[in-house]
């Protein structure tokens, strides 16, 4: 597993316990898309994200 640390920032490979956060982020907590990519609609569901 790769892990890079600097100050209070940690980058690491995704682990199994990250899946629920990832699914929530792309299915219910999508406010970030209004500023990140407002011209691209989010067309994703829980099943699609779990399969990714």
Secondary structure by P-SEA (a helix, b strand, c coil): cbbbbcccbbbbcccccaaaaaaaaacccccccccccccccccccaaaaaac
